[in-house]
């Protein structure tokens, strides 16, 4: 598909986890791959993170955390653990924090806030890269319906980096 940033390729990956032959959990990832930006192209304008926060937690994504998460998830992409590669070859300002790690941290925030809550669905979308070094914040705000919790992550500058919604049973 053609998008504002160029060619986009969409891939859906589904995992089914079984216990005793019965499906206990279905996980689906919709992944978007896009072309590298054209030289001199302006980056997308960042979005400010919401200001209405009910609960939050600051996390410092350091190289050890990123390396361990890469090992745990069998993710060999060097942007998460090889500073020289990510800065000199990929051109990023630091190690890239894994999107699924941020999503895990959002779910952990919800678990800490509401340990008895049963999550029926969780959807997240990465909207801006997050880099190691400065703390990132994971945040939550329950909706008035009592069944929906908006979760998001923001970088040290206050920009939205991940947007998520948890639906409770």
C-alpha positions as CSV (number, residue, x, y, z in Angstrom):
1,X,0.0,0.0,0.0
2,X,1.2,3.6,-0.6
3,X,1.2,5.9,2.4
4,X,2.3,9.4,3.1
5,X,5.8,8.1,4.0
6,X,6.0,5.8,0.9
7,X,5.5,2.1,0.4
8,X,3.9,0.2,3.3
9,X,3.8,-3.6,3.8
10,X,1.4,-5.0,6.3
11,X,2.0,-8.4,8.0
12,X,-0.3,-10.1,10.5
13,X,1.4,-12.6,12.8
14,X,-0.8,-14.8,15.1
15,X,0.4,-16.9,18.0
16,X,-1.9,-19.4,19.8
17,X,-0.8,-20.6,23.2
18,X,-2.3,-23.9,24.3
19,X,-2.7,-25.5,27.7
20,X,-3.8,-29.2,27.7
21,X,-4.7,-28.9,24.0
22,X,-7.1,-26.0,24.5
23,X,-6.3,-22.4,23.3
24,X,-5.5,-20.3,26.4
25,X,-4.4,-17.2,24.7
26,X,-4.4,-15.8,21.1
27,X,-2.0,-13.0,20.3
28,X,-2.1,-11.2,17.0
29,X,0.5,-8.6,15.8
30,X,-0.3,-6.3,12.9
31,X,3.1,-5.1,11.8
32,X,3.7,-2.3,9.4
33,X,7.0,-2.1,7.5
34,X,7.8,1.1,5.6
35,X,10.4,2.4,3.3
36,X,13.4,4.2,4.7
37,X,12.8,7.9,4.7
38,X,14.1,9.8,1.7
39,X,17.2,11.9,2.4
40,X,16.1,15.3,3.7
41,X,12.5,14.2,4.4
42,X,11.0,15.9,7.5
43,X,10.1,13.5,10.3
44,X,6.4,13.3,11.3
45,X,5.4,15.9,13.9
46,X,5.3,14.4,17.4
47,X,2.1,14.2,19.4
48,X,2.0,15.4,23.0
49,X,1.1,12.8,25.6
50,X,-2.2,13.2,27.4
51,X,-2.1,15.3,30.5
52,X,-4.9,13.5,32.4
53,X,-3.0,10.8,34.3
54,X,-4.5,8.6,37.1
55,X,-1.4,6.5,37.6
56,X,2.2,6.4,36.2
57,X,5.6,5.0,36.5
58,X,9.0,6.1,35.3
59,X,11.4,3.6,33.8
60,X,15.0,4.0,32.7
61,X,15.6,1.9,29.7
62,X,19.3,1.0,30.0
63,X,21.4,-1.2,27.7
64,X,21.2,-4.2,30.1
65,X,17.4,-4.2,30.0
66,X,17.3,-3.9,26.2
67,X,19.9,-6.7,25.8
68,X,18.0,-9.0,28.2
69,X,14.7,-8.3,26.5
70,X,16.3,-9.0,23.1
71,X,17.6,-12.3,24.4
72,X,14.3,-13.2,26.1
73,X,12.4,-12.6,22.8
74,X,15.1,-14.0,20.5
75,X,15.3,-10.6,18.8
76,X,18.7,-10.3,17.2
77,X,18.1,-6.8,15.7
78,X,21.2,-4.8,16.6
79,X,19.3,-1.5,17.0
80,X,18.4,-2.7,20.5
81,X,21.8,-3.6,21.9
82,X,24.7,-2.4,19.6
83,X,25.1,1.4,20.2
84,X,27.8,1.8,17.6
85,X,25.7,0.1,14.9
86,X,22.5,2.0,15.8
87,X,24.1,5.4,15.8
88,X,26.6,5.1,13.0
89,X,24.7,2.8,10.5
90,X,21.0,3.4,11.3
91,X,21.5,7.0,12.4
92,X,19.4,6.9,15.6
93,X,20.5,8.9,18.7
94,X,20.6,5.8,20.9
95,X,19.5,2.2,21.4
96,X,15.9,1.7,20.3
97,X,13.5,0.5,23.1
98,X,11.5,-2.5,21.8
99,X,7.8,-1.7,21.1
100,X,6.7,-5.0,22.8
101,X,8.8,-4.1,25.9
102,X,6.9,-0.8,26.2
103,X,3.6,-2.7,25.8
104,X,4.7,-5.1,28.5
105,X,5.5,-2.2,30.8
106,X,2.1,-0.7,30.2
107,X,0.4,-4.0,31.1
108,X,2.7,-4.3,34.2
109,X,1.5,-0.8,35.2
110,X,-2.1,-1.9,34.9
111,X,-1.3,-5.1,36.9
112,X,0.3,-3.0,39.6
113,X,-2.6,-0.6,39.8
114,X,-5.4,-3.2,39.5
115,X,-3.9,-6.6,40.5
116,X,-7.3,-8.3,40.5
117,X,-8.4,-7.0,37.1
118,X,-8.9,-9.5,34.3
119,X,-7.8,-8.2,30.9
120,X,-10.1,-9.3,28.0
121,X,-8.2,-7.4,25.3
122,X,-5.2,-5.2,24.9
123,X,-4.3,-3.2,21.8
124,X,-1.3,-1.0,21.4
125,X,0.2,1.2,18.7
126,X,3.8,2.5,18.6
127,X,3.7,6.1,17.4
128,X,7.3,7.3,17.9
129,X,10.6,5.6,18.7
130,X,11.9,5.6,22.3
131,X,15.6,5.5,23.0
132,X,17.7,4.4,26.0
133,X,19.1,6.8,28.5
134,X,16.5,9.3,29.8
135,X,13.5,7.8,31.7
136,X,10.3,7.1,29.8
137,X,6.9,7.2,31.6
138,X,4.1,4.7,31.3
139,X,0.7,6.1,32.2
140,X,-2.8,5.0,32.7
141,X,-6.3,6.6,32.9
142,X,-9.5,4.5,33.5
143,X,-12.4,5.5,31.4
144,X,-15.9,6.2,32.9
145,X,-17.3,2.9,31.7
146,X,-15.2,1.0,34.3
147,X,-14.2,-1.5,31.7
148,X,-11.7,0.4,29.6
149,X,-8.3,1.8,30.6
150,X,-6.3,4.0,28.4
151,X,-2.6,3.4,28.7
152,X,0.3,5.3,27.0
153,X,4.0,5.8,27.1
154,X,5.8,9.1,26.7
155,X,9.4,10.0,26.3
156,X,11.4,12.4,28.5
157,X,10.3,15.4,26.4
158,X,6.6,14.6,26.9
159,X,5.9,13.2,23.4
160,X,3.5,10.3,23.0
161,X,5.5,7.1,22.0
162,X,2.9,4.4,22.4
163,X,-0.9,4.5,22.7
164,X,-2.9,1.5,24.1
165,X,-6.3,0.4,25.4
166,X,-7.0,-2.4,27.8
167,X,-10.5,-3.8,28.0
168,X,-11.3,-5.5,31.3
169,X,-13.8,-8.3,31.9
